[in-house]
Amino acid sequence: MKWRSYRKDKTRRTYTVRGVDHLGIDRTCPAFERRDLSNDLARNIEKLVDYRSAGDPAPPRLREYFEGLPARIKNRLAQIGLLDNGVRPLAEHRDAFERHLRERGNCEEHVAKTMLYVDRIIEATKARHWSDVKPTDVQTAIAGLKRGTRSLSALTKNYHLRDFKAFAKWCVEAGRLAESPVAALRPLDAAKVRAERRYPRRPLTLDEARKLLDATGASSPSRSLLYRFAIETGLRSKELRALTAVSFDFDAGEVTVASAYTKNRTEARLPLRPETAALLRDHLRTRLPGASAFDVPARTTLSRVLKRDLAAAGVAVETEAGRLNFHALRHTTGSWLAAAGVHPRIIQRILRHGTISMTMDRYTHPFRVDEEAAIKKLPDLDARPRNREAATGTTGGGNGGSLVSSDVDRWSETGEPSAANVEDGAERFTRENPRETRRHAPRGPMVRGEGIEPSPLAGRDPKSRGFDRGRNRGQTAPRSATLRRAGCPASSLCPGPASSRGPLGLATRASSGRHRAARRTQRRAPGAISPTCR
């Protein structure tokens, strides 16, 4: 029996849909006040029954439709057995997500913080089902998060959104949700995060680190070794606390941190400096293999101890660049490696970050001395190049050409080019660039003014036709083949009238017309003699 919509009594405002479920039982379900919406519901319920009967999961589009229905319709379909996950309360999905995090091997601290962020958003939106979660409500809830009377920082708000989106994504992957309602939400801008950062960390300078190690070395050598080891490896306080005597392999010169204690849940192997390895060998000589390598207190206590040691060493805890705490030693590692010119990918591997942006944006700080050295590498704006005009050939010279750049290096100490160097450079330019030399050769009047003999081609008519397209370009004497066709000897040139002779004694443009007439006559009467050759 197909599912259909009907209304028992016309006085009732809502429709009802009726049909046979996947168990073959006749069922009814409340619908909408509009008949078209009720008909859509009946058709979709029939599709859902077909999927349930075949034992196949409903497609995401169909699941998304049922998740958007009112609670009264979803509750009825859940009673029938057609819907399972669509009517589950959000708290049930939340508990399943918490179990999933623990089963993956996450530490209790990570699980507790993630679920704290998820619970804050669920409580602020007052959502009971996934259909109650709206992107605008989540965004408003995150913007209004506070700790006491003070609003949370932009970075902490981004952490809340990240964990809640991870919760929704897991529900989609587990088949509990058709589509994440918060997938389109984006975190706050990075510039705003940096602007609202209340406690920016700064790295130690080399002088400050030496003062700290010298001051703590006299009172507590083990703590001084801890600071030195943390600076050279960049390990976190939790990772340092998990190290034991067997974590060190002095033959290979490395230390190993188990995957259960690293932030990315991957075993870390870091090299040791030979000097530090020798100090660690002496330090661990009297300790049992399973004993802790360092007596690292809790995180808050460790920061207080470091502040006291910094004050004893005469190092300022807070400056304009930021403040110092124990995690700032990890920033010191990244900043010192960057200042030493280490490749960013190597720094990322040592600090074990997931992205290179985290390494370069957060954990590498430029020092003031590095900035000053970089500024000094800029070109000097007061310095002027010597004889720049002569070097580029922009001024007029006797040779009329330009010098190549290598000639500038052979100028005299006074900055003026010597005559021998200029002539040598011009000759080489002429030899290497014959076509350019002919193109830019000086004309007759200019050359005579300089006391140089004119070129045989100077003074030619630029519009005249030439008999040679190479060296004698611009002359008007006819080609040998033309003379042969006109009946003239091939070895002689037609002189033409004396008044039309050029500088080489060749006929100019005045006689070109007669040659053309002779060629036309030759084509009409073979064997005829050109009038100009009589």
Disulfide bonds with the S-S distance in Angstrom:
Cys488-Cys533 2.41
